[in-house]
Amino acid sequence: MAEPTVPLPERVEYASKGWLAEVERFLKDRAHMLPEAPISFATQLDNPPPHLADGVKGPFGYTLRLSKAKVAVEARPDPEADNLQRGDYNTILPLLWTIHDEDNEASARMAREHRLLVGDRYAPPNGKPLDDPVLGLVLIDMHNHMARRTVNNPDVLHRAKHLGLERHLADLDDTGYTVLENAFTAEFADELRAEAHRNHDAAPPNTGFRATMLLRRGRLWEQAVIHPWVLTLAEYLMGRGCLIYQSDTIIKGPGLDTHPGLHADYGASRIAEPFPDYCLEATAVWAIDDFDADAGPTVVVPGSFRRRRQVPPGTTREDAVTIEMQKGSIAFWHGATWHGAMPRKAPGTRTSLHNAYCRFFLRPLERYDDIDQAIVDRNPPVFSTLCGLDDAFGKSGDTGADFERMRYAASAGYGRTALG
């Protein structure tokens, strides 16, 4: 079985006391590699989570003071530091997830996607250029070391507010679905489409219109599943600690009716009626190609999740609305929402990515507890959580339950959206 890259107790929140202490320990161990002349780096973080900023007077952030003679990490940003960067806490956080290894293409892709999501809310550091290659390597190693330990902001509502997602949370509460516009670049869409078609073309004859188990199939799919906007919506509906339920691509050709009629996504898990009044599963559909009226788009019945039941036989699409969205958008819906898809009328094909998420206690359709350890190691902790590696289920031994994982789930607030 694959394991979390670092022990669960070593995970920390960005810019927390524990995070700063680990940065300082890491740098002190490498003091012999630091320059003789002191150099300082400061980061000012706007809109930090209230539970981290409580009692902090003045700007929130930190400063690194580095030299062979002394390493100091201070819990405040020094505006006179040699290098200073400033940005929103939740905007910068996904940058901390990107692990820079020999796959330069993957790093460049994540940076490109991040620029789209944050717009002008983040700027590169200001200050004198870093011309010491050894120090540069130390800082990259520090970044990767902390990326493997840094968890998402556990205050999901705070995260949603500062990522600009509050309208989408309201949509989910009201209608049971929402659309994230401009959620990924045209370049990423083209890369996803090319890889999806390679997977489908390599499948045995009569396999069908799906390719599944995507997290085992390459870095593109790993990066897609931890999209920060999608993760925030998923954790809003299903609480922290949620899992990947299924990850697949669909290629829809002319006349293909992939989802006749209407359904709720709880059917595969045989959820008994009435459904619980909280969400168990939710789905994100990436428009790798345009979802227009002739492309075979998704249709949904707004508010139908409140009925807490499967679609009765004979129900028509009369009350359904069509989700039309441009390439680069992501539709996201509550798993109890009634929905379906129209047959494709246009020539050619329409390619889409479907990432479904579920609460941590629900058995997912896809199993990733034996995923290649190298895949886990090149991703942040949230990826390990999605794969089911962090919770205690299925991990009891001869002496009983895995209590370390049970304690971690409790302290991390699994199943919760708000703190406490």
C-alpha positions in Angstrom: 0.0 0.0 0.0 1.2 3.5 -0.8 1.9 5.8 2.2 1.8 9.5 2.8 5.1 11.0 1.8 5.8 12.4 5.3 4.3 11.2 8.6 0.9 12.7 9.2 2.0 14.6 12.4 4.5 16.5 10.3 1.9 18.2 8.2 1.4 21.9 8.9 -0.6 24.9 7.7 1.2 27.5 5.6 2.9 30.3 7.6 1.8 28.7 10.9 4.2 28.5 13.8 4.8 24.8 13.0 5.5 25.7 9.3 8.0 28.4 10.3 9.7 26.2 12.8 10.2 23.4 10.2 11.5 26.0 7.6 14.0 27.2 10.2 15.1 23.6 11.1 15.6 22.8 7.4 17.7 25.8 6.7 19.8 25.5 9.8 20.8 22.0 8.7 22.1 23.6 5.5 23.7 26.6 6.9 27.0 25.5 5.5 25.6 26.0 2.0 24.3 29.6 2.6 26.2 32.7 1.6 28.7 34.5 3.8 26.9 37.9 3.3 23.4 38.0 4.9 20.4 38.0 2.7 16.7 38.3 3.6 13.4 37.2 2.0 10.0 38.4 3.2 6.5 37.4 2.4 3.5 39.5 3.3 0.2 37.5 3.3 -3.0 39.4 3.0 -6.3 38.0 4.3 -4.8 35.2 6.3 -7.1 32.7 8.0 -8.4 34.2 11.2 -7.3 31.3 13.3 -3.7 31.9 12.2 -3.8 35.7 12.4 -5.4 35.9 15.8 -3.4 38.1 18.1 -1.0 39.2 15.3 -0.4 43.0 15.2 0.5 44.5 11.9 1.0 42.7 8.6 0.9 38.8 8.6 3.7 36.9 7.0 7.3 35.9 7.7 10.9 36.8 7.0 13.9 34.5 6.3 17.3 35.9 7.3 20.1 33.7 5.9 23.8 33.5 6.1 26.4 30.9 7.1 26.7 32.5 10.5 23.0 32.7 11.3 19.6 31.5 10.2 16.5 33.2 11.6 12.9 32.8 10.6 10.7 35.6 11.9 6.9 35.5 12.1 6.5 39.0 10.5 7.2 40.4 7.1 10.1 42.9 7.0 9.2 45.5 4.3 13.0 46.3 4.1 14.0 42.8 3.2 16.3 42.2 0.3 13.4 40.4 -1.5 9.8 41.0 -0.8 6.7 39.4 -2.1 3.1 40.1 -1.3 -0.2 38.4 -2.1 -3.4 36.9 -0.8 -2.9 33.9 1.5 -5.2 31.6 -0.4 -3.9 32.8 -3.7 -0.3 32.0 -2.9 -1.1 28.7 -1.2 -1.5 26.6 -4.3 2.0 27.8 -5.4 3.3 26.1 -2.3 1.9 22.8 -3.5 3.9 22.6 -6.7 6.8 20.2 -6.2 9.6 21.1 -8.6 11.4 18.0 -9.8 12.9 16.9 -13.0 9.6 17.3 -14.8 10.0 21.0 -15.8 7.0 20.7 -18.2 4.7 19.9 -15.2 6.0 22.8 -13.2 5.6 25.2 -16.1 2.1 24.0 -16.6 1.1 24.5 -13.0 2.6 28.0 -13.0 0.6 28.8 -16.2 -2.7 27.5 -14.8 -2.1 29.4 -11.5 -1.6 32.7 -13.4 -5.0 32.3 -15.0 -6.7 31.6 -11.6 -5.1 34.5 -9.7 -5.0 37.2 -12.3 -3.5 40.4 -10.8 -3.8 39.2 -7.2 -0.2 38.0 -7.0 3.1 39.5 -8.2 6.5 37.9 -8.2 9.0 39.0 -5.5 10.6 42.4 -5.7 14.2 42.9 -4.9 17.7 42.2 -6.0 18.2 39.2 -8.3 19.3 36.0 -6.8 22.7 35.2 -8.5 23.9 32.6 -6.1 23.2 29.2 -7.7 23.9 27.2 -4.5 21.5 29.3 -2.5 19.0 28.9 -5.3 19.2 25.1 -4.9 18.7 25.4 -1.2 15.6 27.5 -1.6 14.2 25.0 -4.2 14.9 22.1 -1.8 13.2 24.0 1.0 10.2 24.7 -1.2 9.8 21.0 -2.1 10.4 19.9 1.5 7.5 22.2 2.7 5.3 21.5 -0.3 5.2 17.8 0.9 4.1 19.0 4.3 1.7 21.9 3.6 -2.0 21.3 3.9 -4.8 23.4 2.5 -6.5 26.2 4.5 -8.9 24.2 6.7 -11.3 27.2 6.9 -13.2 26.3 3.7 -15.5 29.3 3.9 -12.6 31.7 4.3 -10.8 30.0 1.4 -13.9 30.3 -0.8 -14.4 34.0 0.0 -10.8 35.0 -1.0 -10.8 32.7 -4.1 -13.9 34.5 -5.3 -16.1 31.5 -5.0 -18.9 32.6 -2.7 -21.4 33.0 -5.7 -20.7 29.4 -6.6 -21.4 28.2 -3.1 -24.7 30.0 -3.2 -25.5 28.4 -6.5 -24.8 24.9 -5.0 -27.1 25.7 -2.1 -29.8 27.1 -4.3 -29.9 25.0 -7.5 -27.4 22.1 -6.8 -25.0 23.1 -9.6 -22.7 25.8 -10.7 -20.3 26.6 -13.5 -16.7 27.8 -13.0 -15.8 30.0 -16.0 -12.2 30.4 -17.1 -11.1 27.7 -14.8 -8.3 26.4 -17.0 -6.4 27.5 -20.1 -7.0 26.6 -23.7 -3.5 25.1 -23.6 -4.4 22.8 -20.8 -7.6 21.8 -22.6 -5.6 20.9 -25.7 -3.1 18.9 -23.6 -5.9 17.0 -21.8 -7.7 16.3 -25.1 -4.6 14.9 -26.8 -3.9 12.7 -23.8 -7.5 11.5 -23.5 -7.6 10.5 -27.2 -4.3 8.6 -26.8 -5.9 6.7 -23.9 -9.1 6.0 -25.8 -7.2 5.0 -29.0 -5.0 2.5 -27.1 -8.0 0.8 -25.4 -9.1 -2.6 -26.6 -12.0 -2.7 -29.1 -15.5 -2.2 -27.8 -14.3 -0.7 -24.5 -16.9 2.0 -24.6 -16.7 5.8 -24.5 -14.9 6.1 -21.1 -11.3 5.9 -20.0 -11.0 5.5 -16.2 -8.5 5.3 -13.4 -6.8 8.5 -14.6 -4.7 9.1 -11.6 -2.5 6.2 -12.6 -2.2 7.5 -16.2 0.0 10.6 -15.9 0.8 14.0 -14.4 -1.9 15.9 -16.3 -4.7 14.1 -14.5 -2.9 14.4 -11.1 -2.7 18.2 -11.6 -6.4 18.4 -12.6 -7.7 16.5 -9.6 -6.2 19.1 -7.2 -7.6 22.2 -8.9 -7.9 24.7 -6.0 -11.4 26.0 -7.0 -12.8 22.5 -7.5 -11.3 21.2 -4.2 -12.9 24.2 -2.4 -16.4 23.4 -3.8 -15.9 19.7 -3.0 -14.9 20.4 0.6 -17.8 22.8 0.9 -20.3 20.1 0.0 -18.6 17.1 1.6 -16.2 18.4 4.2 -12.5 18.1 4.6 -10.9 14.7 3.9 -13.0 13.9 0.9 -11.8 11.3 -1.6 -11.7 10.9 -5.4 -14.7 8.8 -6.2 -14.0 8.3 -9.9 -11.9 10.0 -12.6 -12.6 9.4 -16.2 -12.8 11.0 -19.6 -15.6 10.7 -22.1 -15.3 11.2 -25.9 -18.7 11.7 -27.4 -19.3 11.3 -31.1 -22.3 12.2 -33.3 -25.5 10.6 -32.2 -24.0 9.1 -29.0 -26.4 9.3 -26.1 -24.1 8.6 -23.1 -26.6 9.3 -20.4 -30.2 8.7 -21.6 -32.9 10.2 -19.4 -32.1 11.6 -16.0 -30.4 10.2 -12.9 -28.8 11.2 -9.6 -25.2 10.0 -9.1 -26.0 8.2 -5.9 -27.2 5.1 -7.8 -23.8 3.5 -8.1 -23.3 3.5 -4.3 -26.9 2.3 -3.7 -27.7 5.2 -1.4 -31.1 4.4 0.2 -34.0 6.9 -0.1 -34.6 9.3 1.4 -31.1 10.5 0.7 -29.3 12.2 3.6 -29.7 16.0 3.9 -26.0 16.4 3.4 -24.0 15.7 0.3 -22.3 12.4 -0.2 -20.8 12.7 -3.7 -20.3 15.5 -6.2 -19.0 15.7 -9.8 -16.8 18.2 -11.7 -17.0 18.1 -15.5 -14.3 19.8 -17.4 -15.2 21.3 -20.8 -12.2 20.3 -22.8 -14.3 21.2 -25.8 -17.2 23.7 -25.9 -20.5 22.5 -24.4 -23.0 24.1 -26.8 -26.5 23.0 -27.7 -25.3 20.6 -30.5 -22.3 19.2 -28.6 -24.4 16.9 -26.4 -24.3 19.0 -23.2 -25.3 18.2 -19.7 -28.8 19.0 -18.5 -29.9 19.4 -14.9 -33.1 19.9 -12.9 -32.4 22.9 -10.6 -33.1 22.2 -7.0 -33.8 18.5 -7.5 -31.3 17.5 -4.8 -33.8 18.6 -2.2 -36.1 15.8 -3.2 -33.6 13.3 -1.7 -34.5 10.5 -4.0 -33.7 8.9 -7.4 -35.5 10.0 -10.5 -38.9 8.3 -10.7 -39.6 6.2 -13.7 -41.3 8.1 -16.5 -39.8 11.5 -15.5 -39.1 13.7 -18.6 -36.6 16.4 -19.2 -39.3 19.0 -19.3 -38.0 20.8 -16.2 -34.3 20.4 -17.0 -32.0 23.2 -18.1 -29.0 22.9 -20.4 -25.5 23.6 -19.1 -23.9 25.4 -22.0 -20.3 26.4 -21.3 -17.2 27.3 -23.1 -14.0 25.3 -23.4 -12.0 26.0 -20.2 -15.1 25.9 -17.9 -15.9 23.4 -15.2 -19.5 22.4 -14.2 -19.9 21.2 -10.7 -23.0 19.6 -9.1 -24.3 18.0 -6.0 -24.6 14.2 -6.5 -28.3 14.1 -5.6 -29.1 16.6 -8.4 -31.1 15.0 -11.2 -29.1 15.4 -14.5 -28.4 13.7 -17.8 -26.9 14.5 -21.2 -28.2 15.2 -24.6 -27.1 13.2 -27.7 -24.5 15.0 -29.8 -25.9 16.5 -33.0 -22.7 18.1 -34.4 -20.0 16.3 -36.4 -16.7 15.4 -34.8 -16.2 14.6 -31.1 -16.6 16.3 -27.7 -14.1 15.4 -25.0 -14.7 16.0 -21.3 -13.0 15.1 -18.0 -15.2 13.9 -15.1 -13.7 14.0 -11.6 -16.2 12.9 -8.9 -15.5 13.3 -5.2 -17.1 11.7 -2.2 -17.1 11.9 1.6 -14.2 10.1 3.3 -16.4 7.4 4.7 -18.0 6.4 1.4 -16.4 3.7 -0.7 -15.3 5.2 -4.0 -15.6 3.4 -7.3 -11.9 3.7 -8.0 -9.2 2.4 -5.7 -5.9 4.2 -5.3 -4.5 2.9 -2.0 -1.9 0.9 -4.0 -1.0 3.8 -6.4 2.7 4.1 -7.3 4.5 5.7 -4.4 6.4 8.0 -6.8 3.0 9.5 -7.8 2.2 10.3 -4.2 5.7 11.7 -3.5 5.5 14.3 -6.4 2.2 15.7 -5.1 1.1 17.7 -2.1 -0.7 16.2 0.9 -4.2 16.9 -0.5 -3.5 14.4 -3.2 -2.7 11.7 -0.6 -5.9 12.5 1.1 -7.9 12.2 -2.1 -6.4 8.7 -2.7 -7.6 7.5 0.7 -4.1 7.1 2.1 -4.6 9.4 5.2 -7.8 8.0 6.7 -8.0 4.8 8.9 -10.4 2.8 6.7 -9.1 -0.5 5.6 -5.9 -0.1 7.5 -6.5 -2.0 10.8 -3.7 -4.4 11.8 -3.3 -7.2 14.3 -3.5 -4.7 17.2 -6.6 -2.9 15.9 -7.5 0.3 14.2 -4.9 2.7 12.9 -5.2 5.2 15.7 -2.7 7.6 14.3 -4.8 8.1 11.2 -7.9 8.3 13.4 -6.3 11.1 15.5 -5.3 12.9 12.3 -8.8 12.7 10.8 -10.2 14.2 14.1 -7.6 17.0 14.3 -7.9 17.8 10.6 -11.7 18.1 10.9 -12.6 15.4 8.4 -16.2 15.8 7.3 -16.4 19.4 8.4 -16.4 22.7 6.4 -16.1 25.2 9.3 -13.5 25.1 11.9 -14.1 23.6 15.3 
